[in-house]
Amino acid sequence: MKIILAQQNYHIGNFDKNIHKIIEAINEAKSRDADLIVFSEMCICGYPARDFLDFNDFINKCFKSIDTLKQHADTIGVIVGSPDRNPVREGKDLFNAAFFLYEKEIKSIAHKTCLPNYDVFDEYRYFEPAYDWNVIEFKGKKIALTICEDIWNLGDNPLYRICPMDILMKQEPDFMINISASPFDYTHDEDRKATIKSNVIKYKIPLFYCNAVGSQTEIIFDGASLVFDKEANLCCQLPQFKEELKEVVLNNDGSINLPVLETAAVVPSHPLDPLHFIPGLNISQVYEAIVLGIKDYFDKMGFTKAIIGSSGGIDSAVTLALACAALGKENVRAILMPSEYSTSHSIDDAEKLSKNIGNPYDIIPIKKIYNQFLNELEPVFNGLPFSVAEENIQSRTRGNLLMAIANKFGYILLNTSNKSELATGYGTLYGDMAGGLGVLGDCYKLQVYELAKYINAEKEIIPSNIITKAPSAELRPDQKDIDSLPPYEILDKILYQYIEKVQGPALIKSKGFDAALVDRILRMVNKNEYKRNQFCPIIRISPKAFGVGRRVPIVANYLD
């Protein structure tokens, strides 16, 4: 049986575009004399559709799209993902479903059983779990069709009470197909591969795994679709972060017509040591994920040009380089806004960066504007000493200028704040926290430096002085980040334990960190939730990003 995996990038709610793309792939599969083509989870409407699923009109359009696709599923089997209505009055109104189309008919529908309700997932909000399970008979073969999380209920601590493959195996399927929308994070690639391999080892039949690719605001889907033969050998892995149609032949004896790529044991090769997570990080994956996140955000929102505040610091430099890689250097405008506290080398570094890349830039000094603010506020400030209020006026002046230019020319302002800053509240609301998309908001400061080194791997793009100088917000004389924050080498490790590892203060202290410092940092994280709650969407590259995947109360007193 010739099977084609269609790893594609969909646009949520853009039914015409999604269906056109699916039909093109079906036609290509027909030209290759394929028996079956497999698309990813919720490909009809895009994933995650969230509260669009509450609109009856939205669901009607899903079914209308399936009716269109049926006409193309004449001589070829087609598996697509879409919401399906629940005919039973009790329970949720919808299922997360996989439709099997053939001979211009809906031959079978498989419903998702295991509905994730953690991190960025919220499927119990919309869907009812499956309550029946049947193999699909097609051209003399029996197919066990499942959806994403349905094959993740293995291991010592199953999250769900039902494992659909255990039920389907009683009907003696010949192979498994899993359609998925599994998001990227920098630990997930190996975990995913190990989980899928574990299914093949347990059930001893081949598995075809088709994953979505593309960015949906903050969530990146990396593709990397997989095929394992019945001996649990990896025979095929599609590329990450790219669309591709891959043809695979399943032989009658259950073997695959492709050479074995990997026969390693089923051990997720986690690259991250909790205390030394940077050396094992696959920084090229992070780079590709962020570039895709920027590109898709602009493409799907209908924007083409970005604006960035370029300070001569590491964060704005890396953001600028990533944006130019995603959008083209001619479409990214940098604005240098020196104040009386900006060092000459920061201005020079920012200017050199744009010259190295070749993107347009402007220099708009803010000293006069800043001083005018101070003059107008003097009667109210009444001679009080310089404080964070005056520092933030500079940041908000820059934010106003950036947004004014963005509004005038139709740009999207890219935010440059990193995860270390967002965690500790080291940023100014309506100032350097302004923007439409957080490019580095899920990258700790040390990871930003790793990205800079990666960007400079072949030639110097980011000036070396930007990488080697001590980081500073430059909002007061001789200011350094270390004046307000612990060294990033310590700070990032504590933050990682608290945010990604969800460890409490006692356990973090037991790892050898100074007790008072741990208490201070964790309080900073918690008390600044109100800032993050007002922040723009963040491109997610970690297992636990700020935003929709981390829901912490604003008004709370957990650590005090």
Secondary structure, DSSP 8 states (H G I E B T S, - for coil): -EEEEEE-B--TT-HHHHHHHHHHHHHHHHHTT-SEEE--TTTTT-S--GGGGG-HHHHHHHHHHHHHHHTT-SSSEEEEEEEEE--SSSS-SEEEEEEEEETTEEEEEEE------STT--GGGTB--------EEETTEEEEEEEGGGG---SSS-SSS--HHHHHGGG--SEEEEEE--B--TTHHHHHHHHHHHHHHHH-S-EEEEE-EEEETTEEEEB--EEE-TT--EEEE--BTS-EEEEEEB-TTS-BSS---B---S------BTTBTTTT--HHHHHHHHHHHHHHHHHHHT---EEEE--SSHHHHHHHHHHHHHH-GGGEEEEE---TT--HHHHHHHHHHHHHHT--EEE---HHHHHHHHHHHHHHHTT----HHHHHHHHHHHHHHHHHHHHHHT-EEEE---HHHHHHT-S-TTTTT--SEESSTTS-HHHHHHHHHHHTSSS--S-HHHHHS-----SSTT--GGGTS--HHHHHHHHHHHHTS---HHHHHTTT--HHHHHHHHHHHHHTHHHHHTS--B---SSS-SBTTB---SS--TT-
